[in-house]
Amino acid sequence: MGKWTKKHYEKAPCAHCGGIGCCYCDKTGCVLVATPRRTCPHCGGVGCIYCGFTGWAGLKGKYD
């Protein structure tokens, strides 16, 4: 059996709203992403459907 590894998350500013707050970041201005922070490889940090329009790869899911 494999070991369970705990992911570590850190705050990153939401690229969609620039940290002001929007529906994609629950009006907080930042999102939790897996460390180390990486921009979305699909959009380069601008925001797309693959990163939930936040600009970051490795977003913390609702049930993580």
DSSP file (Angstrom, degrees, kcal/mol; ACC not computed):
  #  RESIDUE AA STRUCTURE BP1 BP2  ACC     N-H-->O    O-->H-N    N-H-->O    O-->H-N    TCO  KAPPA ALPHA  PHI   PSI    X-CA   Y-CA   Z-CA
    1    1 A M              0   0    0      0, 0.0     2,-0.2     0, 0.0     0, 0.0   0.000 360.0 360.0 360.0 143.3    0.0    0.0    0.0
    2    2 A G        -     0   0    0      1,-0.1     2,-0.2     0, 0.0     0, 0.0  -0.469 360.0-106.4 -84.1 158.0    1.1    3.5   -0.8
    3    3 A K        -     0   0    0     -2,-0.2     2,-0.5     1,-0.1    -1,-0.1  -0.560  29.4-117.5 -80.7 146.7    1.4    6.3    1.8
    4    4 A W        -     0   0    0     -2,-0.2     2,-0.5     2,-0.0    -1,-0.1  -0.738  30.1-155.9 -81.7 128.3   -1.1    9.1    1.8
    5    5 A T        -     0   0    0     -2,-0.5     2,-0.5     0, 0.0     0, 0.0  -0.909   8.3-136.2-109.3 134.1    0.6   12.3    1.1
    6    6 A K        -     0   0    0     -2,-0.5     2,-0.2     1,-0.0    -2,-0.0  -0.748  18.0-135.5 -89.4 127.5   -0.9   15.6    2.3
    7    7 A K        -     0   0    0     -2,-0.5     2,-0.4    57,-0.1    27,-0.0  -0.561  13.0-141.0 -79.6 145.3   -0.8   18.4   -0.2
    8    8 A H        -     0   0    0     27,-0.2    27,-2.5    -2,-0.2     2,-0.3  -0.896  17.8-163.4-107.5 138.6    0.2   21.8    1.0
    9    9 A Y  E     -A   34   0A   0     -2,-0.4     2,-0.3    25,-0.2    25,-0.2  -0.874   7.5-171.6-122.1 152.2   -1.6   24.9   -0.3
   10   10 A E  E     -A   33   0A   0     23,-2.5    23,-2.6    -2,-0.3     2,-0.2  -0.959  32.0 -97.4-137.9 158.6   -0.8   28.5   -0.3
   11   11 A K  E     -A   32   0A   0     -2,-0.3    21,-0.2    21,-0.2    26,-0.1  -0.500  37.8-179.4 -77.4 143.4   -2.7   31.7   -1.3
   12   12 A A  E     -A   31   0A   0     19,-2.2    19,-2.8    -2,-0.2     2,-0.1  -0.993  34.3-102.1-139.7 142.9   -2.3   33.2   -4.7
   13   13 A P  E     -A   30   0A   0      0, 0.0     2,-0.3     0, 0.0    17,-0.3  -0.413  40.9-110.1 -67.0 137.9   -4.0   36.3   -6.1
   14   14 A C     >> -     0   0    0     15,-2.1     4,-1.4     1,-0.2     5,-0.7  -0.521  20.8-154.6 -69.3 126.9   -6.9   35.6   -8.5
   15   15 A A  T  45S+     0   0    0     39,-2.5    39,-0.2    -2,-0.3    -1,-0.2   0.754  88.2  63.3 -75.5 -24.0   -5.9   36.5  -12.0
   16   16 A H  T  45S+     0   0    0     37,-0.3    -1,-0.2     1,-0.2    38,-0.1   0.925 121.2  17.8 -67.9 -43.6   -9.5   37.1  -13.1
   17   17 A C  T >45S-     0   0    0     37,-0.1     3,-0.8    12,-0.1    -2,-0.2   0.501  99.4-122.0-107.9  -5.3  -10.1   40.0  -10.7
   18   18 A G  T 3<5S-     0   0    0     -4,-1.4    -3,-0.2     1,-0.2    12,-0.0   0.763  75.3 -52.8  70.4  24.1   -6.6   41.0   -9.9
   19   19 A G  T 3 <S+     0   0    0     -5,-0.7    -1,-0.2    -7,-0.1    -4,-0.1   0.471 116.6 107.8  91.6   2.2   -7.2   40.4   -6.2
   20   20 A I  S <  S-     0   0    0     -3,-0.8    -2,-0.1    -6,-0.2    10,-0.1   0.873  87.1 -98.6 -79.3 -38.4  -10.3   42.6   -5.9
   21   21 A G        +     0   0    0      8,-0.1     2,-0.3    -7,-0.1    -1,-0.1   0.062  48.8 168.5 121.0 128.0  -12.7   39.7   -5.5
   22   22 A C    > > -     0   0    0     -2,-0.1     5,-3.4    -3,-0.0     3,-0.7  -0.874  51.9 -84.9-152.0-178.1  -15.0   37.9   -7.9
   23   23 A C  G > 5S+     0   0    0     -2,-0.3     3,-0.7     1,-0.2    -1,-0.0   0.748 120.4  61.3 -70.4 -22.6  -17.2   34.8   -8.2
   24   24 A Y  G 3 5S+     0   0    0      1,-0.2    -1,-0.2    29,-0.1    30,-0.1   0.754 113.8  34.3 -76.2 -23.8  -14.3   32.6   -9.2
   25   25 A C  G X 5S-     0   0    0     -3,-0.7     3,-1.4     6,-0.1     5,-0.4   0.110 116.7-107.0-114.3  19.4  -12.4   33.3   -5.9
   26   26 A D  T < 5 -     0   0    0     -3,-0.7    -3,-0.2     1,-0.3    -2,-0.1   0.844  69.7 -67.4  55.1  37.3  -15.5   33.5   -3.7
   27   27 A K  T 3 <S+     0   0    0     -5,-3.4    -1,-0.3     1,-0.1    -4,-0.1   0.705 115.9 109.4  60.4  25.0  -15.0   37.3   -3.5
   28   28 A T  S <  S-     0   0    0     -3,-1.4    -2,-0.1    -6,-0.3    -1,-0.1   0.671  79.9-128.1 -99.5 -21.4  -11.8   36.9   -1.4
   29   29 A G  S    S+     0   0    0     -7,-0.2   -15,-2.1     1,-0.2     2,-0.3   0.322  81.1  65.1  89.6  -8.4   -9.3   38.1   -4.1
   30   30 A C  E     -A   13   0A   0     -5,-0.4     2,-0.3   -17,-0.3    -2,-0.2  -0.969  62.0-153.0-144.2 160.9   -7.2   35.0   -3.7
   31   31 A V  E     -A   12   0A   0    -19,-2.8   -19,-2.2    -2,-0.3     2,-0.5  -0.885  25.5-111.0-128.8 159.3   -7.3   31.2   -4.2
   32   32 A L  E     +A   11   0A   0     -2,-0.3    28,-2.5   -21,-0.2     2,-0.3  -0.829  39.5 176.8 -94.5 127.2   -5.6   28.3   -2.7
   33   33 A V  E     -AB  10  59A   0    -23,-2.6   -23,-2.5    -2,-0.5    26,-0.2  -0.927  35.5 -94.8-128.8 153.0   -3.1   26.5   -5.0
   34   34 A A  E     -A    9   0A   0     24,-2.2   -25,-0.2    -2,-0.3     4,-0.2  -0.373  61.5 -77.9 -65.6 141.1   -0.8   23.5   -4.4
   35   35 A T  E    S+     0   0A   0    -27,-2.5   -27,-0.2     2,-0.1     2,-0.1  -0.642 114.1  44.9 -83.4 144.0    2.8   24.5   -3.6
   36   36 A P  E    S-     0   0A   0      0, 0.0    -2,-0.1     0, 0.0     2,-0.1   0.614  97.0-125.0 -74.7 149.8    4.9   25.4   -5.4
   37   37 A R  E     -     0   0A   0     -2,-0.1     2,-0.4    -4,-0.1    -2,-0.1  -0.371  32.6-177.9 -64.5 135.9    2.6   27.9   -7.2
   38   38 A R  E     - B   0  57A   0     19,-0.6    19,-2.9    -4,-0.2    -4,-0.1  -1.000  25.3-122.3-135.4 136.8    2.5   27.4  -11.0
   39   39 A T  E     - B   0  56A   0     -2,-0.4    17,-0.3    17,-0.2    16,-0.1  -0.397  48.5 -83.8 -70.8 157.6    0.6   29.4  -13.5
   40   40 A C     >  -     0   0    0     15,-1.8     4,-2.1     1,-0.2     5,-0.4  -0.431  32.0-147.7 -63.9 127.3   -1.9   27.5  -15.7
   41   41 A P  T  4 S+     0   0    0      0, 0.0    -1,-0.2     0, 0.0    -2,-0.1   0.709  94.2  57.4 -71.2 -17.9    0.0   25.8  -18.6
   42   42 A H  T  4 S+     0   0    0      1,-0.1    -2,-0.0     6,-0.0    -3,-0.0   0.855 124.6  15.2 -80.2 -35.7   -3.1   26.2  -20.9
   43   43 A C  T >4 S-     0   0    0     -3,-0.2     3,-0.6     5,-0.1    -1,-0.1   0.492  95.3-121.0-119.2  -6.5   -3.5   30.0  -20.6
   44   44 A G  T 3< S-     0   0    0     -4,-2.1    -5,-0.1     1,-0.2    12,-0.0   0.733  78.0 -50.2  72.3  20.9   -0.2   31.2  -19.1
   45   45 A G  T 3  S+     0   0    0     -5,-0.4    -1,-0.2    -7,-0.1    11,-0.1   0.496 115.8 106.4  97.2   4.1   -1.9   32.7  -16.1
   46   46 A V  S <  S-     0   0    0     -3,-0.6    -2,-0.1    -6,-0.2     2,-0.1   0.875  87.2 -98.2 -82.2 -39.5   -4.6   34.8  -17.9
   47   47 A G        +     0   0    0      8,-0.1     2,-0.3    -7,-0.1    -1,-0.1   0.056  50.0 163.6 122.5 127.3   -7.5   32.5  -17.0
   48   48 A C    > > -     0   0    0     -2,-0.1     5,-2.8    -3,-0.0     3,-0.6  -0.886  54.3 -82.7-154.7-177.8   -9.4   29.7  -18.8
   49   49 A I  G > 5S+     0   0    0     -2,-0.3     3,-0.6     1,-0.2     5,-0.0   0.775 121.0  60.9 -68.5 -24.8  -11.7   26.8  -18.2
   50   50 A Y  G 3 5S+     0   0    0      1,-0.2    -1,-0.2     2,-0.1     0, 0.0   0.784 112.8  35.1 -74.3 -26.7   -8.9   24.5  -17.2
   51   51 A C  G X 5S-     0   0    0     -3,-0.6     3,-1.1     6,-0.1     5,-0.4   0.230 115.2-107.1-109.7  12.1   -7.9   26.7  -14.2
   52   52 A G  T < 5 -     0   0    0     -3,-0.6    -3,-0.2    -4,-0.3    -2,-0.1   0.790  68.2 -69.8  66.9  26.8  -11.3   27.9  -13.3
   53   53 A F  T 3 <S+     0   0    0     -5,-2.8   -37,-0.3     1,-0.1    -1,-0.2   0.703 117.0 107.6  63.2  23.2  -10.5   31.3  -14.7
   54   54 A T  S <  S-     0   0    0     -3,-1.1   -39,-2.5    -6,-0.3    -2,-0.1   0.641  82.7-125.6-101.6 -19.0   -8.1   32.0  -11.8
   55   55 A G  S    S+     0   0    0      1,-0.3   -15,-1.8    -7,-0.2     2,-0.3   0.460  72.7 107.0  90.0   1.7   -4.8   31.7  -13.8
   56   56 A W  E     -B   39   0A   0     -5,-0.4     3,-0.3   -17,-0.3     2,-0.3  -0.886  59.9-138.6-120.3 145.9   -3.3   29.0  -11.5
   57   57 A A  E    S+B   38   0A   0    -19,-2.9   -19,-0.6    -2,-0.3   -23,-0.2  -0.718  83.7  34.5 -93.1 149.9   -2.6   25.3  -11.8
   58   58 A G  E    S-     0   0A   0     -2,-0.3   -24,-2.2     1,-0.2    -1,-0.2   0.858  75.4-174.7  78.4  37.6   -3.3   22.9   -8.9
   59   59 A L  E     -B   33   0A   0     -3,-0.3     2,-0.5   -26,-0.2   -26,-0.2  -0.323  32.3-108.1 -62.8 145.5   -6.3   24.7   -7.4
   60   60 A K        -     0   0    0    -28,-2.5   -28,-0.2     1,-0.1    -1,-0.1  -0.645  39.7-133.8 -74.5 126.0   -7.6   23.3   -4.1
   61   61 A G    >   -     0   0    0     -2,-0.5     3,-1.1     1,-0.1    -1,-0.1  -0.243  20.6-104.2 -77.8 169.1  -10.9   21.5   -4.9
   62   62 A K  T 3  S+     0   0    0      1,-0.3    -1,-0.1     2,-0.1    -2,-0.0   0.837 120.9  37.4 -61.7 -34.6  -14.1   21.8   -2.9
   63   63 A Y  T 3         0   0    0      1,-0.2    -1,-0.3     0, 0.0    -3,-0.0   0.205 360.0 360.0-107.4  15.0  -13.6   18.4   -1.3
   64   64 A D    <         0   0    0     -3,-1.1    -1,-0.2     0, 0.0   -57,-0.1   0.451 360.0 360.0 -79.8 360.0   -9.8   18.5   -0.8
